[in-house]
Amino acid sequence: MTKRRINSIDYIYIWRKLKNSISPEEDELLSEWLKNSPEHMKFFLNARDFQNRKLIDNTPSAWINLNHKLKQRRKKRILVYCCAASFALVVGFSFFFFHNSVDRQIEAKLVPVPGIDKATLILNDGTSHTLDKSTDLLLEEDGAKIKGKEGLLVYSPLKKKNPRIAYNTIYVPRGGEFFLILSDSTKIWINSETMIRYPSSFSKNERRIELIGEAYFEVKKDESRPFVVVSDQQLIKVTGTAFNVSSFGHEGSIVTTLVEGSIQLSPRDAVENFVSLLPGNQSIFDNESQSMIIKNVNVSLYTSWKDGYYDFQGETIENMLCTLSRWYNFNYQFNADKVRLKRFSGRLKRTDSFQRILSVIEKTDEIKFTIEGTQVIVN
C-alpha cells in the first residue's frame, strides 16, 4: 500500500471510526496508524472532540470538502489562535486551522472558564477512557495495574516475568490538566494541550517516553535505568531530577527548565552531542537548526503553573495570551500589531475567572479587550 493511499484511506477511516461504522480490517489498520506516532493520536482525539461538539457535519463529504479547502489555504498566515496544537499530520491538514474555520455562531455561545482535571487515556489496544474528577478506573495491562480516580492516574508494577511492552497515551485537551504517576513512581504534572506516550511498565534498561506539549517531571532516581524524554527533535536523559519541558510544535523551539538535579540534552539523532544543565539553567532548543541556547532563569516563572499560578515577568501580551488561551480555551486576535509587544508583569491565579484575568491586565491602561464568546479581540 503506497504512502499516498494510506494518507487518503486513514482520513476516511477516522470518520468511520467516529461513526462506529468501521470494519474490523479498517479498524486494525487505523489502530496501527495511531500507534505509529503521538501526533496521529492527538489528531484523532481532536477530530473526536470536534465531532462531539458538533462543529462539523457528520458526513464524509463535509470532511472531504473541508480537507480540500484547507489544502488550498494552508500556506496563509494565521493571525489568531496561535497556540492551537501544531503538528505534522499524515492526513495532510491541521485542526490548527480547522478551529478557525468552524461556525463562529456556535463558538459565540461559549464562555471561557478556568481549566479542570480532564484527560483521555488510550490503551495499547486502542480502547480509550475518559478521565476527570468523577472517574473511578481500575485496569490491568501487561505488567501494571492502572488506577484512575479524582484527577489522578497511577500505574503500579505487577510481579510478572518478562511482561510485554504495552504503550499507553494520555492526552490533556485545551482547558485541562492532569496528574500522572508512572510505574517507576515518576510524577508528571501535565498541562493543557499536551500528549504523553509511555509504556505501562518500563524495560530493565531504560525508561523512555514521548512528549508533545508541556509537563513538569519529578523523576524517580534509578541510575541503572536512565529516564529519557523524546520531544520533537530533542532528547532529554536523566536518572533522577525535577524539570519542566515546554514543546509545542508551532513555536519551533523546546524550552527545558531544570529545577534540581542534572540532565543531559541532545539532538534526537545525535545523542553524543549532549549538553548538561545545572539547577536554574534553561535551554532553548531550535528544532530546525538543532542549536541550543542556555541561560540562568528564575525557575518559578516556568513552573508555577503546576502550583496554580501564572507568574509573568516582563512578558509580551502576545506570549501571555498564547499561554492563557490553552488554559481558558479561547481564541484571540490583535487589532494593531504594536499591541503584541507590550509587556506585563504579575501573578495570576489559574482558578480566577476569565473576566477577572482580563480586568487585571486592563489595569495597565494600555490594553482593552472585547469578548465575543470564546473570541477575544485585543485593542
C-alpha angles and dihedrals in degrees: 000000000000123000091244092055092048090053091054098041095046089057093058091042090060091054091047091048091053090049093047089237099112120124121234091251092050091045090054092052092047091050090054090050091050092050093052095074141003086229090063091051092047090052091051092050091050089050091052091047092053092048092049090052089049093235092141135037114259095237127104090229091059091052093045092050089050091049091052093050093049092051088056093050104033093104094056118107112256113218099181136053092025091168099059113122110280117194141140109275120202089206090063104242138075137232084212087079094029091066090058092048100055126101108289091203089072092046091050090064091061126085122206112246133176116278124262139202105286137134144144122242117206117194127211092265092054098255114137136210128197113231125202142126092294096049118122105181131166121173142151124217129170104316101344142078112221121207124181122185139144098354095319132106116193130186119201121189119242122214098252129145113241098341117203113256105249119183123218128189128208119195123192111194130210109294093030146094134182143186122230131187114194126214091265090055094254109152122220128188105201120206129207121296093018135135129194125187116197142152118262086231127015129238123250094255108040145012107217129174136166125229136196114176128007133325140156116225133203101185120204109237114251115150092187092058115041116212111232127194115194113197120171105300096345131087124200120197124191140151098205129343147109122258145144126233125194113187117160109162097221091059091064095220140071119227115204119184120190118213101174140350120020137285138191120226126195142154110278093243098039107049091162089068094070130154123205123225128207127207110290092026123122126194126202109200119195110217095204102046093025089222123141136214120198125196141158115256143171096262094204089070088064101036104038091094090076090057094052102267142095112217113196123184116183090332121163117249089237093057091043093054090046089058096041094047092065092054099040093033101229138135125229144188136190123234090201128027093219090067091063093072099049110117134227135192126192148089120272125190114232090216093058118108118262091244091055092049091054093044091055091053091046090058087079085075088221099091136043127190131211115198122206107174105295093344116098119195115202116212 
